[in-house]
Amino acid sequence: MKNTVLKIATGMVMILLISGCSASGPKFTSFQKPKDGKSNLYLYRTSYLGGALTPDIHKTDKKTNSENLIGNIKPDGYIMTSIEPGEHKIWATTEVTNDLSLIAKADQIYCIEHYISMWFIVGHPQFKVVDLEKCTQEIKSTRQSLQN
């Protein structure tokens, strides 16, 4: 009996912790059409693994070598940013830095799945380009990750 109560209490605490870590902005409805010859980049996260870890995600434009903070993504969240055509490096850092290169063409929509792979002490940020069809299916369950 005592063991059952402990399991139930632990489960309730875990549910509260996980629900407090998810994105709370507006639910994703549709992709926005790119403007002014730019492209739209959607980064999304559906996994709760490493849910408390929300590293800042950056973009480096390889042509100008300019670096910009895109934001961070909570579990079940997404963010969108407009990017110039050309080569970009999308990256984040915890105890390690992981990145992904993307060559953007004008007037396109790109999707990158962001997830955390767990390591010995701290999770590592990971990125994967996803085709628009798969992205459409996965991103529709997310909410915008509001930035502080």
Contact map, one row per residue, 1 for C-alpha under 8 A:
1111100000000000000000000000000000000000000000000000000000000000000000000000000000000000000000000000000000000000000000000000000000000000000000000000
1111110000000000000000000000000000000000000000000000000000000000000000000000000000000000000000000000000000000000000000000000000000000000000000000000
1111111000000000000000000000000000000000000000000000000000000000000000000000000000000000000000000000000000000000000000000000000000000000000000000000
1111111100000000000000000000000000000000000000000000000000000000000000000000000000000000000000000000000000000000000000000000000000000000000000000000
1111111110000000000000000000000000000000000000000000000000000000000000000000000000000000000000000000000000000000000000000000000000000000000000000000
0111111111000000000000000000000000000000000000000000000000000000000000000000000000000000000000000000000000000000000000000000000000000000000000000000
0011111111100000000000000000000000000000000000000000000000000000000000000000000000000000000000000000000000000000000000000000000000000000000000000000
0001111111110000000000000000000000000000000000000000000000000000000000000000000000000000000000000000000000000000000000000000000000000000000000000000
0000111111111000000000000000000000000000000000000000000000000000000000000000000000000000000000000000000000000000000000000000000000000000000000000000
0000011111111100000000000000000000000000000000000000000000000000000000000000000000000000000000000000000000000000000000000000000000000000000000000000
0000001111111110000000000000000000000000000000000000000000000000000000000000000000000000000000000000000000000000000000000000000000000000000000000000
0000000111111111000000000000000000000000000000000000000000000000000000000000000000000000000000000000000000000000000000000000000000000000000000000000
0000000011111111100000000000000000000000000000000000000000000000000000000000000000000000000000000000000000000000000000000000000000000000000000000000
0000000001111111110000000000000000000000000000000000000000000000000000000000000000000000000000000000000000000000000000000000000000000000000000000000
0000000000111111111000000000000000000000000000000000000000000000000000000000000000000000000000000000000000000000000000000000000000000000000000000000
0000000000011111111100000000000000000000000000000000000000000000000000000000000000000000000000000000000000000000000000000000000000000000000000000000
0000000000001111111110000000000000000000000000000000000000000000000000000000000000000000000000000000000000000000000000000000000000000000000000000000
0000000000000111111111000000000000000000000000010010000000000000000000000000000000000000000000000000000000000000000000000000000000000000000000000000
0000000000000011111111000000000000000000000000000000000000000000000000000000000000000000000000000000000000000000000000000000000000000000000000000000
0000000000000001111111000000000000000000000000000000000000000000000000000000000000000000000000000000000000000000000000000000000000000000000000000000
0000000000000000111111100000000000000000000000000011000000000000000000000110000000000000000000000000000000000000000000000000000000000000000000000000
0000000000000000011111110000000000000000000000000010000000000000000000000111100000000000000000000000000000000000000000000000000000000000000000000000
0000000000000000000011111000000000000000000000000000000000000000000000001111110000000000000000000000000000000000000000000000000000000000000001111100
0000000000000000000001111100000000000000000000000000000000000000000000000000100000000000000000000000000000000000000000000000000000000000000000111100
0000000000000000000000111110000000000000000000000000000000000000000000000000000000000000000000000000000000000000000000000000000000000000000000111100
0000000000000000000000011111000000000000000000000000000000000000000000000000000000000000000000000000000000000000000000000000000000000000000000110000
0000000000000000000000001111100000000000000000000000000000000000000000000000000000000000000000000000000000000000000000000000000000000000000111110000
0000000000000000000000000111110000000000000000000000000000000000000000000000000000000000000000000000000000000000000000000000000000000000001111110000
0000000000000000000000000011111000000000000000000000000000000000000000000000000000000000000000000000000000000000000000000000000000000000000100000000
0000000000000000000000000001111100000000000000000000000000000000000000000000000000000000000000000000000000000000000000000000000000000000000100000000
0000000000000000000000000000111110000000000000000000000000000000000000000000000000000000000000000000000000001000000000000000000000000000000000000000
0000000000000000000000000000011111000001000000000000000000000000000000000000000000000000000000000000000000000000000000000000000000000000000000000000
0000000000000000000000000000001111100001000000000000000000000000000000000000000000000000000000000000000000101000000000000000000000000000000000000000
0000000000000000000000000000000111111111000000000000000000000000000000000000000001000000000000000000000000111000000000000000000000000000000000000000
0000000000000000000000000000000011111110000000000000000000000000000000000000000000000000000000000000000000100000000000000000000000000000000000000000
0000000000000000000000000000000001111100000000000000000000000000000000000000000000000000000000000000000000100000000000000000000000000000000000000000
0000000000000000000000000000000001111110000000000000000000000000000000000000000000011000000000000000000001100000000000000000000000000000000000000000
0000000000000000000000000000000001111111000000000000000000000000000000000000000001111000000000000000000011110000000000000000000000000000000000000000
0000000000000000000000000000000001101111100000000000000000000000000000000000000001111000000000000000000111111100000000000000000000000000000000000000
0000000000000000000000000000000111000111110000000000000000000000000000000000000111100000000000000000000000111100000000000000000000000000000000000000
0000000000000000000000000000000000000011111000000000000000000000000000000000000111100000000000000000000000001111000000000000000000000000000000000000
0000000000000000000000000000000000000001111100000000000000000000000000000000011110000000000000000000000000001111000000000000000000000000000000000000
0000000000000000000000000000000000000000111110000000000000000000000000001000011100000000000000000000000000000011110000000000000000000000000000000000
0000000000000000000000000000000000000000011111000000000000000000000000001001111000000000000000000000000000000011110000000000000000000000001001000000
0000000000000000000000000000000000000000001111100000000000000000000000001111110000000000000000000000000000000000111000000000000000000000000001000000
0000000000000000000000000000000000000000000111110000000000000000000000000011100000000000000000000000000000000000001000000000000000000000011001000000
0000000000000000000000000000000000000000000011111010000000000000000000000011000000000000000000000000000000000000001100000000000000000000000000000000
0000000000000000010000000000000000000000000001111110000000000000000000000011000000000000000000000000000000000000000000000000000000000000000000000000
0000000000000000000000000000000000000000000000111110000000000000000000000000000000000000000000000000000000000000001111000000000000000000000000000000
0000000000000000000000000000000000000000000000011111100000000000000000000000000000000000000000000000000000000000000111000010000000000000000000000000
0000000000000000010011000000000000000000000000111111110000000000000000000110000000000000000000000000000000000000000000000000000000000000000000000000
0000000000000000000010000000000000000000000000000111110000000000000000000000000000000000000000000000000000000000000000000000000000000000000000000000
0000000000000000000000000000000000000000000000000111111000000000000000000100000000000000000000000000000000000000000100000010000000000000000000000000
0000000000000000000000000000000000000000000000000011111100000000000000011100000000000000000000000000000000000000000000000000000000000000000000000000
0000000000000000000000000000000000000000000000000000111110000000000000011000000000000000000111000000000000000000000000000000100000000000000000000000
0000000000000000000000000000000000000000000000000000011111000000000011110000000000000000000110000000000000000000000000000000000000000000000000000000
0000000000000000000000000000000000000000000000000000001111100000000011110000000000000000011110000000000000000000000000000000000000000000000000000000
0000000000000000000000000000000000000000000000000000000111110000001111100000000000000000011100000000000000000000000000000000000000000000000000000000
0000000000000000000000000000000000000000000000000000000011111000001111000000000000000001111000000000000000000000000000000000000000000000000000000000
0000000000000000000000000000000000000000000000000000000001111100111100000000000000000001110000000000000000000000000000000000000000000000000000000000
0000000000000000000000000000000000000000000000000000000000111111111000000000000000000111100000000000000000000000000000000000000000000000000000000000
0000000000000000000000000000000000000000000000000000000000011111110000000000000000000111100000000000000000000000000000000000000000000000000000000000
0000000000000000000000000000000000000000000000000000000000001111100000000000000000000110000000000000000000000000000000000000000000000000000000000000
0000000000000000000000000000000000000000000000000000000000001111110000000000000000000000000000000000000000000000000000000000000000000000000000000000
0000000000000000000000000000000000000000000000000000000000011111111000000000000000000000000000000000000000000000000000000000000000000000000000000000
0000000000000000000000000000000000000000000000000000000000011101111100000000000000000000000000000000000000000000000000000000000000000000000000000000
0000000000000000000000000000000000000000000000000000000001111000111110000000000000000000000000000000000000000000000000000000000000000000000000000000
0000000000000000000000000000000000000000000000000000000001110000011111000000000000000000000000000000000000000000000000000000000000000000000000000000
0000000000000000000000000000000000000000000000000000000111100000001111100000000000000000000000000000000000000000000000000000000000000000000000000000
0000000000000000000000000000000000000000000000000000000111100000000111110000000010000000000000000000000000000000000000000000000000000000000000000000
0000000000000000000000000000000000000000000000000000000111000000000011111000001000000000000000000000000000000000000000000000000000000000000000000010
0000000000000000000000000000000000000000000000000000011110000000000001111100001000000000000000000000000000000000000000000000000000000000000000001010
0000000000000000000000100000000000000000001110000000011000000000000000111110111000000000000000000000000000000000000000000000000000000000000000001000
0000000000000000000011100000000000000000000010000010110000000000000000011111110000000000000000000000000000000000000000000000000000000000000000001000
0000000000000000000011100000000000000000000011110010000000000000000000001111100000000000000000000000000000000000000000000000000000000000000000000000
0000000000000000000001100000000000000000000111110000000000000000000000000111110000000000000000000000000000000000000000000000000000000000000011100000
0000000000000000000001110000000000000000000111000000000000000000000000001111111000000000000000000000000000000000000000000000000000000000000001111000
0000000000000000000000100000000000000000011110000000000000000000000000001101111100000000000000000000000000000000000000000000000000000000001001111000
0000000000000000000000000000000000000000011100000000000000000000000000111000111110000000000000000000000000000000000000000000000000000000000000011000
0000000000000000000000000000000000000001111000000000000000000000000000000000011111000000000000000000000000000000000000000000000000000000000000000000
0000000000000000000000000000000000000001110000000000000000000000000001000000001111100000000000000000000000000000000000000000000000000000000000000000
0000000000000000000000000000000001000111100000000000000000000000000000000000000111110000000000000000000000000000000000000000000000000000000000000000
0000000000000000000000000000000000000111100000000000000000000000000000000000000011111000000000000000000100000000000000000000000000000000000000000000
0000000000000000000000000000000000001110000000000000000000000000000000000000000001111100000000000000000101000000000000000000000000000000000000000000
0000000000000000000000000000000000001110000000000000000000000000000000000000000000111110000000000000001111000000000000000000000000000000000000000000
0000000000000000000000000000000000000000000000000000000000001110000000000000000000011111000000000000001110000000000000000000000000000000000000000000
0000000000000000000000000000000000000000000000000000000000001110000000000000000000001111100000000000111100000000000000000000000000000000000000000000
0000000000000000000000000000000000000000000000000000000000111100000000000000000000000111110000000000111100000000000000000000000000000000000000000000
0000000000000000000000000000000000000000000000000000000000111100000000000000000000000011111000000011110000000000000000000000000000000000000000000000
0000000000000000000000000000000000000000000000000000000011110000000000000000000000000001111100000011110000000000000000000000000000000000000000000000
0000000000000000000000000000000000000000000000000000000011100000000000000000000000000000111110001111000000000000000000000000000000000000000000000000
0000000000000000000000000000000000000000000000000000001111000000000000000000000000000000011111001110000000000000000000000000100000000000000000000000
0000000000000000000000000000000000000000000000000000001110000000000000000000000000000000001111111100000000000000000000000001100000000000000000000000
0000000000000000000000000000000000000000000000000000001000000000000000000000000000000000000111111000000000000000000000000111100000000000000000000000
0000000000000000000000000000000000000000000000000000000000000000000000000000000000000000000011111000000000000000000000000101000000000000000000000000
0000000000000000000000000000000000000000000000000000000000000000000000000000000000000000000011111100000000000000000000000001000000000000000000000000
0000000000000000000000000000000000000000000000000000000000000000000000000000000000000000001111111110000000000000000000000001100000000000000000000000
0000000000000000000000000000000000000000000000000000000000000000000000000000000000000000001110011111000000000000000000000001111000000000000000000000
0000000000000000000000000000000000000000000000000000000000000000000000000000000000000000111100001111100000000000000000000000011000000000000000000000
0000000000000000000000000000000000000000000000000000000000000000000000000000000000000000111000000111110000000000000000000000001100000000000000000000
0000000000000000000000000000000000000000000000000000000000000000000000000000000000000011110000000011111000000000000000000000000000000000000000000000
0000000000000000000000000000000000000000000000000000000000000000000000000000000000000011110000000001111100000000000000000000000000000000000000000000
0000000000000000000000000000000000000000000000000000000000000000000000000000000000001111000000000000111110000000000000000000000000000000000000000000
0000000000000000000000000000000000000010000000000000000000000000000000000000000000111111000000000000011111010100000000000000000000000000000000000000
0000000000000000000000000000000000000110000000000000000000000000000000000000000000001100000000000000001111110000000000000000000000000000000000000000
0000000000000000000000000000000000001110000000000000000000000000000000000000000000011000000000000000000111110000000000000000000000000000000000000000
0000000000000000000000000000000011111111000000000000000000000000000000000000000000000000000000000000000011111000000000000000000000000000000000000000
0000000000000000000000000000000001000111000000000000000000000000000000000000000000000000000000000000000111111100000000000000000000000000000000000000
0000000000000000000000000000001011000011110000000000000000000000000000000000000000000000000000000000000000111110000000000000000000010000000000000000
0000000000000000000000000000000000000011110000000000000000000000000000000000000000000000000000000000000100011111000000000000000011110000000000000000
0000000000000000000000000000000000000000111100000000000000000000000000000000000000000000000000000000000000001111100000000000000011110010000000000000
0000000000000000000000000000000000000000111100000000000000000000000000000000000000000000000000000000000000000111110000000000001111000000000000000000
0000000000000000000000000000000000000000001110000000000000000000000000000000000000000000000000000000000000000011111000000000001111000000000000000000
0000000000000000000000000000000000000000001110000000000000000000000000000000000000000000000000000000000000000001111100000000111100000000000000000000
0000000000000000000000000000000000000000000011101000000000000000000000000000000000000000000000000000000000000000111110000000111000000000000000000000
0000000000000000000000000000000000000000000000101100100000000000000000000000000000000000000000000000000000000000011111000011110000000000000000000000
0000000000000000000000000000000000000000000000001100000000000000000000000000000000000000000000000000000000000000001111100011110000000000000000000000
0000000000000000000000000000000000000000000000001100000000000000000000000000000000000000000000000000000000000000000111111111000000000000000000000000
0000000000000000000000000000000000000000000000000000000000000000000000000000000000000000000000000000000000000000000011111111000000000000000000000000
0000000000000000000000000000000000000000000000000000000000000000000000000000000000000000000000000000000000000000000001111110000000000000000000000000
0000000000000000000000000000000000000000000000000000000000000000000000000000000000000000000000000000000000000000000001111110000000000000000000000000
0000000000000000000000000000000000000000000000000000000000000000000000000000000000000000000001100000000000000000000001111111000000000000000000000000
0000000000000000000000000000000000000000000000000100100000000000000000000000000000000000000001000000000000000000000111111111100000000000000000000000
0000000000000000000000000000000000000000000000000000000000000000000000000000000000000000000011111100000000000000000111100111110000000000000000000000
0000000000000000000000000000000000000000000000000000001000000000000000000000000000000000000111001100000000000000011110000011111000000000000000000000
0000000000000000000000000000000000000000000000000000000000000000000000000000000000000000000000000110000000000000011110000001111100000000000000000000
0000000000000000000000000000000000000000000000000000000000000000000000000000000000000000000000000111000000000001111000000000111110000000000000000000
0000000000000000000000000000000000000000000000000000000000000000000000000000000000000000000000000001000000000001110000000000011111000000000000000000
0000000000000000000000000000000000000000000000000000000000000000000000000000000000000000000000000000000000000111100000000000001111100000000000000000
0000000000000000000000000000000000000000000000000000000000000000000000000000000000000000000000000000000000000111100000000000000111110110000000000000
0000000000000000000000000000000000000000000000000000000000000000000000000000000000000000000000000000000000000110000000000000000011111110000000000000
0000000000000000000000000000000000000000000000000000000000000000000000000000000000000000000000000000000000001110000000000000000001111111000000000000
0000000000000000000000000000000000000000000000000000000000000000000000000000000000000000000000000000000000000000000000000000000000111111100000000000
0000000000000000000000000000000000000000000000000000000000000000000000000000000000000000000000000000000000000000000000000000000001111111110000000000
0000000000000000000000000000000000000000000000000000000000000000000000000000000000000000000000000000000000000010000000000000000001111111111000000000
0000000000000000000000000000000000000000000000000000000000000000000000000000000000000000000000000000000000000000000000000000000000011111111100000000
0000000000000000000000000000000000000000000000000000000000000000000000000000000000000000000000000000000000000000000000000000000000001111111100000000
0000000000000000000000000000000000000000000001000000000000000000000000000000000000000000000000000000000000000000000000000000000000000111111111000000
0000000000000000000000000001000000000000000101000000000000000000000000000000010000000000000000000000000000000000000000000000000000000011111111000000
0000000000000000000000000011110000000000000000000000000000000000000000000000000000000000000000000000000000000000000000000000000000000001111111000000
0000000000000000000000000011000000000000000000000000000000000000000000000001000000000000000000000000000000000000000000000000000000000000011111100000
0000000000000000000000100011000000000000000111000000000000000000000000000001110000000000000000000000000000000000000000000000000000000000011111110000
0000000000000000000000111111000000000000000000000000000000000000000000000001110000000000000000000000000000000000000000000000000000000000000011111000
0000000000000000000000111111000000000000000000000000000000000000000000000000111000000000000000000000000000000000000000000000000000000000000001111100
0000000000000000000000111000000000000000000000000000000000000000000000011100111000000000000000000000000000000000000000000000000000000000000000111110
0000000000000000000000111000000000000000000000000000000000000000000000000000000000000000000000000000000000000000000000000000000000000000000000011111
0000000000000000000000000000000000000000000000000000000000000000000000110000000000000000000000000000000000000000000000000000000000000000000000001111
0000000000000000000000000000000000000000000000000000000000000000000000000000000000000000000000000000000000000000000000000000000000000000000000000111
